[in-house]
Amino acid sequence: MTLQARERLLAHSVDPRLLPGARNVIRTGLGVQSGHKVVLIVEASEEIEPLGVAFLHEIEDVGAECQVFLVTAQHTASEALVSRLVERLVEADASLLLASVTGLPPAFRRRIVDAGGDRRRHGHMLDASASILVQSLRADLQEVHQIGERLLARVEKARSIHVTTTTGTDVHFRFDSSRRWHHESGLLRKPGWVNLPAGEVGTSPASVDGVVVPDATWTSAAGELPRSARLRLHFEDGRLAGVETRDKEVEEALVACVDSDVNGRRVGQVGFGTNVAVLTPIGSLLQDQKMPGVHLSLGHPFGELTGASWTSAIEVPLMIRRPDISADGAMVMVRGRYTGGILG
């Protein structure tokens, strides 16, 4: 399958606009070098395959050995195929998954991440698009990493963080030592995995109190909710306590989503975007939340990263743009721009 998959990818012409982002991920992010073994897993679709050929070009250009798997949802039902893929992943120096949000089953994607390997550095890219390749994936990853490290040094010891915006957000996050902070810059120099595009510092807060007026809100059932609804979300002790909006249908959709899970109203995560190459939202959740600003999610707390002891089957991300942020009273962001001590 890998030879046929390679030839099928190479049947697509290479879009030169995509090569700098692909090169950045392969050479800088995953540290692929000549002689390395790389597994490239690409969702078999008209939208994703043209992106895959750009990454294949860069992997082979650096002199690495690339095994290509073109995968559909139907393929993932074959245990023989998936087991063979996992065997290749365990032996690899690096791997990369390119897929849409809904094209490949979550259970399959989880097996890719969990395959392990003594050396493997894995890039996990859902909602893959040309727009992401020409924007966030071109970021100076060393700069993104340093911004994240300086921010982490400021927030990981903070007892509280205060976020306000001119549109009405006024919310306090409080933390305790039972939750871990994590930093994803896109630079992998030891075995592990990272979501792409990267650029985030985050944790699971101990409590959240105040009002959030999100600039964008997503639910799994309805996708991005209409921004014209002008949501005002009230939080008490880490839980969504009330919803104000002029759109009753939006309110009903949001409430139905969060109440479908016992922990759906809990704030599972709060994160701070550090990818300064993301200048404006494009409607892609996985890129937009890496833009400098704040995002929080109701539901899933990513316990494997944060140490949160509870779980949730849902995730409702909320984006807050151009905020003012203070950690224990010291400013770290003003109107969506990190202060000088963070930027270096």
N, C-alpha and C positions, 0 to 999 in steps of 0.2 A: 504493500500500500504506500510506503513512503516514497518509492521511486515514481509511481504514478501520480501521487499527490504533488511531488516536486514539479513534474512536468506540467501538471494542470495549473499550478501557480505561475510557472514561467510562461504560460500561454497569455497571461495578462501583461500588458505593457507597464513599465515602471514609471510612475508619476514622480518626476524629480522633486516636486514640492514635499513629498513624504520622506525623502531619504535623510535629511538632517535629523528629524525626530527619531526615525528608526535607528540611525547611527548613534545618537545620543543614548538611547535605551540599551542597545547592544554593547557598545564599547565602554561607555561611562557608567551607566546604571548597573548592568549585570556583569561588567568586567570581562566580557568574552575576549579571548585571545586565540591566536593561531594554535591549532591542534586540539582545542577544546571540543567536547561533544555537546551539541545543543539539540534540544527537541523543540520543534515549532508546531504548536497545535492551533489550527485555524478552523473556525466554523465555516463549513462549506455553504457559502451564499454569495450572491452577486455583490453585496455590500462589503463583506469582510475580506474576500479573497484578494481584491486589489491592494488592500493594506498588507496582507500577508506577503505578497511578492516583494514589497519594499523591505520588510524585515529579512526575508530570505536572501535578498541581494546583499544586505549589510553583513549578515552572518557569514556568508561565503566569501565576501570581499575581505574580511579580516583573516580568513584562512581556517575557520572552524569547520568541523564536520557537522552537517545539519540533517536531521531526520525529520521529515515533514509528515504530519497527520492532518488530513482534511476530514472533518467530523460533522455529521448531522445528528439530530436528536435520535434518529432511528439507529444510527451506529452505536450510540451509547448503551443501547439495550443488549448489545452483544458482549457478554462477559469475556469471551476469548479475546476480542479486540481490546477491550479496556485493560485486561490483565497484561496483554503484550505491551500496551502503551505505558502502563505503570512500571513494568520491568525496564523499559528504556529510560524512563524518568529517573529511576533509582541510580542508573549508571551515568547520568548526564552531569556535566559541569554547570549547565544552565538550561532553562526552559522558559517558554513564553506561551501564554494562551491569549488568543485574540477571538473575541466573540461579542455578539449582541447581548442585551440584558436577558432576553427570553429565548434565545435560539438553542441553548444547550441546558439540560436539566441541572438544577443546583446540586443534586447528589453526585453527578459526574464531575462538576467543577470542584466539589469538595474533595473528591478522590485525587484530583490532580494536585491540589494543594497539599494533601496529607500523604502523598507518595513518599516524601522524605528523600533520602540520599545523603551520602557522606559529604558531597561537595556542592550539591545542586542549589543554585540561586534562581528563584522563579519569579517572573513577572506576570501578574494576573490582570488582564486588561478586558473588562467588560464595557459594553456601550462604546466599543471601538469605532472611531470615525476619522475621516481625513481632517476634520476641524481640530480634533485633539492632537493629531500628529503635527499639525503646523502651528500649534500654539503651546500648550502646556508641556508637551514632550520635547520641545526645543529649549526648555529652561536650562539655565546654568545650574546643574545639579549640585555642584560644590557650594554655590551661593545659597541655594534652597536648603541644603544641609546645615550650613553655618547659621542661617537665620533661625532654623528650627532648633538648633542646639542652644542658641542664646535665649530664645523664647522659653524653651524647656527649663533652663536654669532659673528663669524668673517665676514660672507658674507652678512647677512641681512642688515647691515648698510653700506656696500660697495657701492660706486657710480660706480665702474667699476671693472671688472675681466678680466685678461689677460691670455690666454691659448696658450701655444706653445708646439710643439713636434719636435723630431728629424726628423720626416717624412715630415714636411712642414706645419703643422698647425700653424697659427699665427693670432689669432682672439681676438677682444675685445668685451666684453659684457657690456652694460651699463644698469642701473636700475633706477627706480624712485619709489616714495612712493605709487603710485597708484596700484602697484602689490604686492601681498603677497607672502612670502616664506612659504613653507610647509615642514614638516619633518615627514617621515614615517620610523619608526625603527622596526615595528613589535610588539611593546608593546602596547596593548590597555588596559587602565584601566578605561575608561568611554565609554558610548555608542558611536558607530561610526563604521567605517570600514577601512580596510587596504588591499592593494594589497600584495599578497605573491608570491615569497619571497620579503621581505622588505629590506630597507636600502638605503635611498635616501633623499637628501635635494635639493629642487628645486623651481623654480619660472618661470614666463614668463618675459623675458627681454624687456626693452624699446627699445633697438637697438642692432644690431650686425654688426660689420664691420671687414672684413679681409678674410682670407683663412682657410678653414677646409679641411683637408685630412683625411677622416674617415677611421677607421679600419673595419667598417662594416656599411652597409646601407640597410634598409628594405623599401619595398613598399607593400601596401596591395595586389596589383595585381600580382607582380612578386616575392614576398617574399624577401629573402636576395639576393642582387645583387652580382654578381661575384666580389670577391676582386681583381682579376687580372686586373679589369678595371682601378684601381688606380685613383679614382675620386679626382679632385681638385675642390672644390666648393667655389665660390666667393660670399661674402655677402656685401651688402651696405644698411645701415640704416634699418637693421632688415629683409631684404628680400634676397632671393637667386637671385643673379644678373647674374651669369654665371656658366657654367659647362665645365670642361676640363676632357677628358678621351680618352684613346686609343681605346675604344670600342663604336662604334657609336650606336649599339643596346641598350647598357646600358644607354647611354645618352638619347636616344629617350624614353625609358621606364620611366626614372626618370622625364624628362620634361613633358611627357604626364600625369604622376600622379600628379605632383604639379600644372600643369595648368588646371586640371580638377575641381579646386575649386578656387573661387575668392581670398581666403586667403591661398592658398596652398603653395605659396612661402614665406610666413611670418614665422619667427621663433616663434613657439608657446611656447616652453618650453626649459629650460636648467636645467640639473640636475647633481648632484655629488653623485656618488655611495659611500656608507659607510659600505657595508657589507664585512668586512675583511675576512670572510670565503670563499668568492668567489675568487679563486686564478687564474683561467684561464677561458676564454670563452668556452661555450659548444654548442653554436649555438642557445641557447634559449634566445630570446630578453629579456623576463621579468626577467631572472636571470642575464644575462650578463651585463645589464645596472646598476645592483646593485654593480658590482665590482668597487673598488676604481678607479676613473677616471671621465671623463666627457661624458655626452650624451646630445644631443639636438634634438629637433623634429621640422620639418616643419609642419605647419598646426595647428591642435587642441591645444588650449592653456590651457585646463582644467580650464576654468574660475571659476568653483565652488571652486577650490582650490587657484587659483592665483589671482583672481579678474580681469582678462583680460576681456574687454568689447566686444570683437569680437569672432566669432566662425569659425570653419572649420570642414568639414565632413571628412577630410583626416588626416593622421598622418604618417610622414616619419621619423623614428628614425635614428640618426647617432651616432655611437660610436667612442670615441676618447680614445685610450689606452695610458698608461704611459706618461701622460702629465706633464708639469710644469704649476702650477697655482699660480697666485698672485692676491690678493684682495687689491685694492688701494696701490699697490706696495709691500705689505708684502706677502712672500711666504706661501702658505698653502699646496702645494703638489710639490714634486720633483720626477720626473720620475715615477709617479704613486703611490708614497707613501706619505701619509700625514705627515706633519712636526710634531715635538715632541709636540708642543703646542696643536695640534689636537688629537694626539693619547693618550695624557695624561702621 
